[in-house]
């Protein structure tokens, strides 16, 4: 699994009728995954990123710039979803 790397990507959360979401990335068409809970999104997106990187490497294709990890030692700002359970 990809470790010690941060990626900053816009994600589209498309609610599914049966529950959960389909997650896509408008700047990375190959990134598609699903999640049943908010907590699963990061895990499943990380798995999808790992699979994409491996696919590019296996095909000998250059890794898109958006899949180059950002510097984790520098400050950064990111929109974040925080899930609060209903009382």
C-alpha positions in Angstrom: 0.0 0.0 0.0 1.1 3.6 -0.6 2.5 5.0 2.6 3.8 8.3 3.9 2.5 10.3 1.0 -0.3 12.9 0.9 -2.4 13.6 -2.2 -4.7 16.6 -2.5 -7.6 15.7 -4.9 -11.1 17.0 -5.4 -13.6 14.2 -4.8 -17.2 14.0 -5.9 -19.4 12.0 -3.5 -22.4 10.7 -5.4 -25.1 9.3 -3.0 -26.4 5.9 -4.1 -30.1 4.9 -3.6 -29.1 1.7 -1.7 -26.9 3.8 0.6 -23.3 4.9 0.6 -21.5 6.8 -2.2 -19.7 6.4 -5.4 -16.5 8.5 -5.2 -14.9 9.9 -8.3 -12.3 12.6 -9.1 -13.0 15.1 -11.8 -9.3 15.6 -12.5 -8.4 11.9 -12.5 -11.0 10.0 -14.5 -9.6 6.6 -13.5 -10.3 7.1 -9.8 -13.6 5.5 -9.0 -14.5 3.7 -5.8 -17.4 3.2 -3.4 -17.9 3.6 0.3 -20.7 2.8 2.7 -19.5 5.1 5.5 -17.6 8.4 5.7 -14.8 6.5 7.5 -14.4 4.1 4.5 -13.9 6.9 2.0 -10.2 7.7 2.8 -9.3 4.0 2.9 -11.1 3.2 -0.4 -9.7 6.3 -2.2 -6.2 5.4 -1.0 -6.7 1.9 -2.3 -7.9 3.3 -5.7 -4.9 5.6 -5.9 -2.5 2.8 -5.2 -4.1 0.7 -7.9 -3.9 3.6 -10.4 -0.2 4.2 -9.7 0.5 0.4 -10.0 -1.4 0.3 -13.3 0.5 3.2 -14.7 3.8 1.6 -13.6 2.9 -1.8 -15.1 2.0 -0.2 -18.4 5.1 1.9 -18.4 3.1 5.1 -18.6 4.0 8.3 -16.8 2.2 8.9 -13.6 -0.1 12.0 -14.0 1.0 15.1 -12.2 -2.1 15.0 -9.9 -0.8 11.7 -8.6 2.5 13.1 -7.5 2.4 13.4 -3.7 2.5 16.8 -2.0 5.2 17.7 0.5 3.9 16.6 3.9 6.3 18.7 5.8 4.8 22.0 4.5 1.6 23.5 5.9 -1.5 23.0 3.7 -5.2 23.7 3.7 -7.8 21.1 2.8 -11.6 21.0 3.0 -12.5 18.1 5.3 -15.7 16.3 6.1 -16.3 15.7 9.8 -19.1 13.1 10.6 -21.0 13.8 13.8 -23.5 11.1 14.9 -27.1 12.4 15.4 -28.0 12.8 19.0 
